[in-house]
Amino acid sequence: MNIKYNGDELSSDDIKALDAQYVMQTYGRFDVVIDKGKGSTLYSPEGKEYIDFTSGIGVNSIGYGNMKWAEAIYNQAVNLQHISNLFYSLPYAELAEILIKRSGMDKVFFSNAGGEANEGMIKLARKYSFDKYGPGRSTIVSLKQSFHGRTITTLAATGQESFHNYFFPFTEGFKHVPANDVAALKVLLSKANAAPAQVDGSLALAPEQPAEGVCGVLIELIQGEGGVLPLDPDYVLAVAEICREMDLLLLIDEVQTGVGRTGTLFAYQQYGISPDVVSFAKGIAGGLPMGGILANKKCSAVLTAGTHATTFGGNPIAAAGAVQVLTQLDDDALSGVVKKGEYITGAIRGWHLPCITEVRGKGLMIGVSLAGIAPKDAAAECVGDGLLILTAGADALRLLPPLTISFEEIDKGLDILKGVLIRVSANEGLE
Ligand SMILES: *Cc1c(COP(=O)(O)O)cnc(C)c1O
């Protein structure tokens, strides 16, 4: 049962000691070592059981011990693990076909992670504008409370002040507006982009013209790290319309919402919009590092040979895993995501606990706002009781279980969550 290391059996404490000694301490880890999993249940080296409401932050979309997925990546690994993008091979081409057919987009570019995918999306938007209008239109507008990654550029795109420390100077050319505020976006654009001058007859063109115009608007449809905050569907439609009128690219960051998480393959498919570029990552390969961007016909030829590349992008093993993920996430599985999401939100609302102020989200991306309890304290208590769970924003617990989680596992997890919230509320003297 225990992990063998240099012939010795290592306990959870031994593993934590190795981490403390040799790994940069950049993560505030929960006090748990995970050794293996089956379905949506995980086990420590000592055999303690945990229900997983995190899927490794939205990554392990088809759970643990998924044998078809494991066989697909094993078979690929023994044949060809990597060949570089200087040569052709089947797995990424097969994956590309599936993604394009199911998304309705035109072409895909593969990367390795979400931040890198968003970098590609930003480069694409800037080049689209440069090719068509020349220099002077390089700004990307994104939203307050957004999260787009940890690279210097995607941190600049991220609309949360707390991320804008230490690492100056950040990449130029990013502006943030409040979510769900069409007027604020229009004001910014009417100042930034001279022609077409006005998107709304009521807004006079501002006298001061910033040096750089806007080329794209970057949004998450449900802001994940920001607190599981869904955008207002009318706002999304208005943004799409403004982008169309002003020839700005509509850039949707689906790194967290994509790959079935909200009950459709991509969340934008529920908003009646046709994005120009969509990024994806987390859940795509079922636990292997992979990301990418999908572009529509208008801009799928913008990134030409030599303008964008990545060594590992489309890696055959990750691609073989992703093909399995998309095969298993068929229409039945996606409608299961919707049902499970409704079941979970219904159950939590039904507890009528005073410490819960809101349950929000879509599919299996669920935020539970707490009052009077720090989410990270509640999450740590849950972990102690055998439930892995995430936090988001200042006040929310976040649930991102594997999309294949069983109702039995959901019930076990919900029991633990309810027990913790009642206990912590009582300790805080809330009830
Ligand atoms: C996680 C996340 C990212 C960053 O992805 P990495 O793979 O960590 O680089 C970007 N955007 C959103 C919406 C995310 O949830």
The ligand as an SDF file (V2000), in Angstrom:
LIG
                    3D

 15 15  0  0  0  0  0  0  0  0999 V2000
   -6.7830   28.0770  -14.5700 C   0  0  0  0  0  0  0  0  0  0  0  0
   -7.1330   29.1920  -15.4690 C   0  0  0  0  0  0  0  0  0  0  0  0
   -6.1750   29.8110  -16.2810 C   0  0  0  0  0  0  0  0  0  0  0  0
   -4.7030   29.4500  -16.1990 C   0  0  0  0  0  0  0  0  0  0  0  0
   -4.4570   28.1560  -16.6490 O   0  0  0  0  0  0  0  0  0  0  0  0
   -3.0410   27.4520  -16.3600 P   0  0  0  0  0  0  0  0  0  0  0  0
   -3.1870   26.1080  -16.9920 O   0  0  0  0  0  0  0  0  0  0  0  0
   -2.8510   27.4100  -14.8880 O   0  0  0  0  0  0  0  0  0  0  0  0
   -2.0060   28.2830  -17.0430 O   0  0  0  0  0  0  0  0  0  0  0  0
   -6.5860   30.7860  -17.1520 C   0  0  0  0  0  0  0  0  0  0  0  0
   -7.8780   31.1440  -17.2330 N   0  0  0  0  0  0  0  0  0  0  0  0
   -8.8240   30.5830  -16.4720 C   0  0  0  0  0  0  0  0  0  0  0  0
  -10.2480   31.0050  -16.6270 C   0  0  0  0  0  0  0  0  0  0  0  0
   -8.4860   29.5970  -15.5570 C   0  0  0  0  0  0  0  0  0  0  0  0
   -9.4340   29.0470  -14.7780 O   0  0  0  0  0  0  0  0  0  0  0  0
  1  2  1  0
  2  3  1  0
  2 14  2  0
  3  4  1  0
  3 10  2  0
  4  5  1  0
  5  6  1  0
  6  7  2  0
  6  8  1  0
  6  9  1  0
 10 11  1  0
 11 12  2  0
 12 13  1  0
 12 14  1  0
 14 15  1  0
M  END
$$$$
